[in-house]
Amino acid sequence: MTKIRKSRESLMNRWHAGLGLGLAAVAGCVFAAGDLDDLLDVAKPADSGGGLHGFAEFSAARAYESPSHWSKLRARLNLEGSGRLSEQVKWKLSGRFDADAAPDVESDVYPSAVRRDRRSEAMIREAYLDISAGNWDYRLGRQHVVWGEMVGLFFADVVSARDMREFFLPEFDQMRIPQWAARAEYFGDDWHGELLWIPVPSVDNIGKPGDDFYPFVAPEGTRFSGEDTPDHRLGNMNWGARLSALVDGWDVSGFFYRSTDTAPTFYRTSLAPLTFEARHDRINQVGGTFSTDMGRFVLKGEAVHTSGRKFNTTDLSAPNGLVASDTLDYVVGIDVPLARIWRVNAQYYARRYFDHRDGMVWDKNEQGATLLVNRQFGDSLEAEVLLVSSLNGGGYMVRPKVVWQMDANWRGMAGLDVFGGAEDGVFGRFDQSDRAYVEVRRAF
């Protein structure tokens, strides 16, 4: 009985500590946001035509599978300013500051490397100049480059690096990591051309082993020797081109992209003890997108062929535990508005491995489907559920949520992130990371 009582007291102490830190973070963020409102006139350059704005946010998530624990107690402050240097030159600068108390509150759950990684972070989000010259537009600096966007998952959006420490759960605009790039765009009557050069590539932030959504599943006792990120040399630069056009009501695009892969490949560097190192290979990608309004619904699709990637295998004779294979990723979806208050989106997606071999972790044809149903309740309240499911036994992800737009500046959100399936499946591997969450945001 004494052990049970102490365990219960420990759990209650952690709940109280987490809520206390969370409320303190909310108060700090809201106070900061209020102060910034007062400072807007001071912060705005005299001739810029812009100003300082952004949002303050607190989000809390509780993983409720045993052992239950706080998986997020994060305060976030996002600031951005923009302005004009001349009629042809505009600028934008934004930054983000995060502080997450959850890893330290749950020090018996998270390893020290995870606690250091998630404790605090400051980053430049965007920092660029826009230069207009006739039909040509140039953007120079740290920027988002979005070449495709579907619901729930990434396909043709090959340029963006991503913060994967919460899998695909955050809003896409928040999980994308900008690239330091030079981009030139030409605008014709019904077409648009784009050239892209990235001298210093950003890669995915996968976090540290032991975090809730670390992307590599390995046997107990496996060691990780870190991550080999690309150095700043000519051979690691990214470049690409994209062409889009409006043809008989169809918005179509095609692109080629040569890059250092934003996603890591886990190389086996030792069998005894079993050790892996995350590395980023050079890959080529050719792809395209399409969308069209069919009257009662919008039809969209994306496809990407990738060469140069390697994939893990159980074949002990394979060099570094990897085999190379070209892949084709594709997705087709429909978006249907109903009665002005309902929105239904359904997608079918797949990946084909052209050089599939026995022992590879994934099937030769991996398939899946998504279904999103959204219902508006007036102007301030909406409910939504997103289901993403593998059709090859890789499990599922269910995400119900409610969003309350309290007024023009305040937003609240609450929901669940639920995973299920085989422990080595793309979704089932996170079965112990099911969580309930709340989020409060104040825009200014």
C-alpha positions, 0 to 999 in steps of 0.5 A: 500500500505504501508503494501504491500511495507513493506512486500516486503521489508522484503522479499527482506531483507531476500533473501539478508541476506540468500544469503549473509550468504550463500556466506560467508559460501561457501567462508569459506568452500572453504578457509578451504578446500584450507588450508587443501590441504596445510596441508595434508603432515603435517597431515599425520602420518609418517607411516600410509599410509593414509592422511587427506581428505574429502569435504567442501559443501554449500547447500541452499534450499528455501521452496516456498509454502506460506509462502516462506522461506529459509529452509536450508543455511548450510555449511558443512565440512567433514574430515576423516583420515585413516592409518595402525598401523600394517599389521593386524590393520588399523584405520579410524577417521572422523568428520563432522561440520555443520552450518545452518543460515536458522533458524535464518534468518527465526526466524518468521518461526521456533520456538526457539527449532528448531533454537537451534537444527539446528544452528550448530553441530559437530559430530564424524562420524566414529572412529574404528579399523579394525583387521584382523586375518585369515578368521576373520575380526573385526571392533571396534568403531563407524561405519556404518553397512549397511545390505540393500540398495534400491532406495529412502527408507529404508527397510532391512537397520535396523541397521543404525540410520538416520538424519530425519530432512530432511525426506529421501531427503539427500544422504543416506551416509550422513543421516545415523548415525553411531553406536558404535559397535563391529562387527566380520565377517567370510569370507568363499569361497562363504559365509559371516557371521557377528556378531554384538553387539552395547552397546550404540545405536544411534537413529534417529535424528527427530529434533524438533516440528515446523521443516519442516519435523518433523515426527508426524502430530498432531492437532493444539495446541498439546504439545510435552514433548520431547524425551525419549532416551534409557539410557546406560543399559544392556537391551538397548543394540543391537545385531544381526547376519547376513549370506550371500551367493552366490548361483547359481548366487543369492546373498542372505542374512538373519539376526536377529536383537534385538534392541532399535528401532531407530525410535520413537513411539509417546506415548500419555501422556495426553488428556487435553491438548493433549500431546505426548512423543517420546519413543524408544521401544525394537523390534525384526527383522528378514529379508533377501535380494536377488539380481541377474543379469538377463542379461539385468537388475538386480533384487533385493528385501528385506523383514523384519518382525518386532515385538514389535512396537506400532502404533498410533490410534484414539481410545481414549480407547487405552493405550497411544493412541497406539496399537501393531502390527507385520509388514512385510515390503517388496520391489522388484525392477529392475535396467535397464541400457539402451544404456550406458547413461540411467538408469531406476529403478522401485520398488514395496514396501508394509507394512502389519499390522498383527494386524490391528484395526479400528482407526489405522492411516495406512491401513492394507496393505500400498503399494507404488511404485518408479520410477527413470530415470537417463540420462548421458550427457557425463562425467560431466553432468547428469539429474535424476528424482525420483518419490515415490508414495503411492498407498493408497492415502498417496500422492507422492514425486517427485525429479528432479535434475541435477548434474554437475561434474565440475572436479575431485574435484568440484560438483554442484547440483540443483533440486526440492523436491515436495510433494503432497497428503492428509495432513495426508499421508506419503508424503502429510503431507509435502505438505507445505515443497516443495523446490528448492535447490542448492548445491556446494561441493569441495572434497580434 
